[in-house]
Amino acid sequence: MDTKKTCLYDKHVELGALMSPFAGFDMPIQYTNIVDEHQAVRKACGVFDVSHMGEVLVTGPDAERYVNHIFTNDVKDIPNGKILYGMMCYENGGVVDDLLVYKMEPNTFFIVINAANIDKDVAWMNQQAQGFEVSLQHQSDDYGQLAVQGPKSEKVMETVLNLACKELTFYTCKTLEVNGETIIVSRTGYTGEDGFEIYGSHDFIRKAWDKLMAAGVKPCGLGCRDTLRFEVGLPLYGDELSADISPIMAGLGFFVKLDKEEFIGKEALVKQKTEGVAYKLVGIELADKAIPRHGYAVLKDGEQVGEVTTGYHAISVDKSVCMALVKTEYAKLDTELEIQIRKKTFPGKVVKKKFYEKHYKK
């Protein structure tokens, strides 16, 4: 199967980026090195090509009711321009995908989905639309997307790109008319820092990228996108959430509104919340510099009690840490566990999943 390319592919190649297949796309993993790019976002500003993400526009008289039916969070009566994070779940509480829902206007929702799940999600959303008066427009191929992230991102957006955004609060969005086209700007950030997302035509995104490069903004690859989101405890679908890992197991119950009238998976999640779950996602800090990786076994007294979902020697805190799914009885803070790395085991203890404090502009 051919890998797809984003509208910025040739620009990444020109910059000498290390390209690698990710979620069906040829994506830049790094340009210089992951530590440099990571630190640029933590301390100043970096830009990511996230044009591989998927977008679906939901409109029609039943749009609000339909979105609430497929989404764990509650979009009822939220103001225009508000963004909510949450999941689409199967009946058994497993996760189809985690996503962002942008309320653009009454009964108009712009839904952003993970690149690896685009086809599956769109098929699922269409299937669930039976009986609702809604129209679903799959717009993933129409949009390019940039994520401008870091403490200096607002200044970069305003001065380099000339996009007025300082009045946006955390998890809000707006549309702007620029040279005859409507673009969407939001302020969410998957890095733990203040940051903005820009959705526009391929042509608009290419021009914006060129302006950012000319101004010396650091291009960042998916390598540091992962280290940044991981340090602040943000989940990645396929690692911390999946068809087998529910939002309750992942500690994301805040984004599951169980007092809502109904949504797909509600009964299963209510049961999990009241009766408990067999496994929970935790943070583990190692006493050693060894690096725990996805899939490594977590042990208690030599017996496997879980496995690592994501692990790194975290750049901002200089510690070897991981997120892991472990049996609930071993999920308490300060529980001593071991991680098997190749043929050796390394001691660690359960800590909070947020290894580094977020710096969002609230």
N, C-alpha and C positions, 0 to 999 in steps of 0.2 A: 504494500500500500504506500502511495506517495505521501510524504509529509507535506503539510500545508505550510505556506509562508505568510507572515504578516506583511502589511504594507510597508514596513520599515526594514525588511530582510536585507536588501542591498546595502542599506546604510550601516547595519551591524557588521556586515562582511567588510565593508570599506574601513570601518574602525578597527578591524582585526579581532572582533569578538570571537570567543570560543563558542561555536554553535553546536547544539545537540538537540535530538528529538525530545520534545516534551508535550504530552497530551495531544499527539498527532501533528504538532507544529515543529518547525525548525526554529529554535529559540536561542537567544544569547544567554549563556550561563555566566560568563564574566567577560570583562573587557581588559582590565588590568589584573586585579586580583580581588578575591572576595572580601578580604579584610579592609582594603582601601575603600571599596564601594560601600561596605557596611558602615564604616566610620563616617563617610561623606553624608550618609542619610542621618546618622545619629547626631552629627555636629553641624551640618550645613544644609545641603540639598542634593538630592540625586533624582534621576528620572528613569523610569522603567517603561519599556514597551509591553503593555498588557493587552495588545490588540487581539490576542488569542482568546480572550474571555468571550462568553456568549451573551447575547441580549435578546430578550423577547418583550414585545409591547403587548399589553393586555388592555383592551378597550371594550366598551359595550355596557348596556344597562346593568348587567349582573357582575361587572368586573370586580367590584369590592367584595361581593359575596363569594365569588369564585376564588379570588386570591386568598381570602380567609379560609376557604375550604382546603386549599393545598399547602398552606403555610402555617408554621407553628406559632409565629408571632401574630399580633392583632392589628390589622390595618384599618379597622372600623373607626371612622370619624377622625383619623389623623389629618393634620393640616397639609395642604399642598406644599411640595418641596421637602417633605420629611422622608427620611430613609430609615428602613428597619432591617436588621439582620435576623435571620432565622433559618429554618430548615424546611425542606419538603420531606415528609416521611412516608414509609410504607405502612400498611395496616398494623404490622407487628412492631412498629416504633423504630425500625432500622431507617437509616437516612438515604434518601434518593440523592440529595445534594444539599449543601448549605449555600445560601444566596443572599443577595441584597435586593430589597424591593423599594423602588423609588416611587413615591406618589407624585405624579406630575400635575394632575388635575383631577376633579371628581371623576371616578370610574375610568381613570387612565393611569396604568401602572407600568413602569419600565423595570424589568426584572433582569438582574445580572447573575449569570450562572458560570460555573467552573468549566474551563476549556475541555477538560478530559470527559466531561459529562454532557456536552451539548446535545448530541443526537439522542441519548437516553432521556435527558430531561425534557426535550421538546416533544418527544413521543409520549412521555408520561403526562406532560401538561395537556397535550391534545386529547389524550384518552380520558383525563379527568374532567374535561370541559363539556362532556356530554350532559345535556339537560340544563346548561347555563347559557344565557344569551350573551355570549362573549365572542370577541374576535382575537385570535392570537397571531401576531406577526413576528416571524422569526427573522431578526435583523442582524444576526451575528456577522454576516458577510458585508453589511453596509457600513459598520462602524470600525474605526481604529480607536485605540484608547491609550492614553498616557497616564502614568501615575507620577506626579511630582511630589516628592516626599522629603520631609526634614524640617528643622526649625526655621530655615530661611525660605520655605516653599511659598509662603504667602507673598513675600517680596518678589520672588522669581515670577510667580503668576502675574502679578500686577505690573512689574516693570519690564521683564523680558518678553512676556507673551501679551501684555496689555489686556489681560482678562480680569475684569473687576470681580473680586471674590472675597474681599476682606469682611464683608458683612455676613458671609455664610458661617453658621455655627456648626458644631460637630454633628455629623450625620444629617446634613441638609444638602439640597441641590437647587439649581436653577438653570434656566435656559438663557442663552445669549445669542443675539443675531450678529454674526460676524461675516462680512463680505457676502451677504445674501444667503448664508446657510445658518441653520439652527444648531448650535452645539450645546451639550449638557456639561455643566461643571458641578462636581460634588466635593464634599470635604469629609472623607472617611479615613482612609489610610490603613494599610494592612502591615504596617511596619512598627506600630507603637509610637510613631512621631506624628506631628501635625502633617497633613498632606492632602493633596487634591487629585481628583480624577477628571480627565477631559475626554469626552466622547465626541467624535466628529467624523467627517468623511475621510477617506484615505488621504486625499489631497491635503486637507486641513492638517491632519496629524503629521504628515511628512514635513509640511512647512513649519509647524510648531517645533518639531524635533530639530530641524536645521537651526532655528532661532536659539534654542536651548544650547545646542552644541557650540554655536558661534559665541554665546555668552559664557562659555566655560563651565556649564552645569555638568556634573559628573554622570555619564551614562552608567546604569547599573543593571546587572544581569539577574537571572532567576536564582543564582547561587546565594547572593546576599538577601534576596527577597525571602528566602527560606530561613536564613539565620536570623533575620530581623523579626519576622513574625513569630518564630519559635521562642526567642528570648522573652517575649511579652505574653507567652501562653496562648497565642491565637492558633486555632486548629487548621489543619490542611485536610481536605477531603481525601480519603484513601489511606490516611495515616491515623488521625485522631477522630475521624467520623467515617462511617461506612454503612453498608447494608447490615453489618453485624454490630456496629457501635452506635448506640442511640444517643440523643442529646443528653439524656439523664446520666448515662454511663460516662459521658464525656465532661460532665459537670457544667453543662450549658442550659440547665433548667430555667434560667432567667429568661431565655428567649423562647420558652415554650409556655404559652398562656393557657393553662389548664382550665381557667375559668371561662374560656370562650365556649360558645354554644356547641360548636363541632369543628373538627378538622380531621383529616386523614391521619390515623395513628393515635388519636387522642386516648382511646380506651386503653391501649397497650401502655402508653406513657403514664397515664394516671395510675395504672397498676404498678409500674416500675417505681413511681414516686412514693406510693403508699407502702408497697411490700418490700422495696429495696431491689438492688440489682446484684448479680453475682460478681461482676467486674466493674472497676472504676478506673478512670484515668487519673494518674498522679504525676507529680514531678519527682525526680530522684537526682540527688547530688552525689557524685562519686568523690571518695576521699583522694582519688588518684587522678593523674592527667590522662589516663586511658579514655578513648572516645567510644561511648555506646552508640550503636547504629540501629536503624530500623530492623526489626525482626530478631534482635538478640534476646536471649532468654533472661528473665528476671527470676532469681532463685531466693528461697528462704531455707536455710540449713540444708543446702544441696538439692532441694526439690523445686521444680519449676512452678512458679505461682503467677507468671505473667510474661509479657514481652514488650520490648521497647517499640514505640511508634515513631519517635524522632529523637535523635541525639546529636550533640555537638560539644566541642570545647567552646563554650559561649564566648563570643568576642568581647562583648561589653562588660562582662563580669569576670572573665578569665577563670572560669570553672568548667569542669566536665559535668554536664547535666543532660537529662533526657526527660521526655514524657513517656510514660509506659502505662499499659493497661494491665492492672493486677487484680487478683482476687480481693474482694471488698474487705475481708478481714485483715489484709495487709496494707490498707490504704490510709491508715491514720498517719498524721504528721509525726516525724521522727522515728517511724518504724524502720528497723535496720534490715536491709535486703542486700543481695549481691547481684552483680550483672556478669554474665558469662561473655567474655570477649575472646573469641577463638578458644584456646584450650585453658585459659586462665579465668579465675573469677576475681572480681574487684568489689570491695565493700562500698555500700552507699546507704543513704537514708532518704526517707520520703520527706519532700519539702513542697512548698506551694508551687503551682505550675507556672506562676509568673516569676521568671528568674531576674527580670529587669523591669523597672517601673515605666509605665507608659507616660508619654508627654504630649497627650492630645491637647488641642486648644478647646476647652469646654466653654 
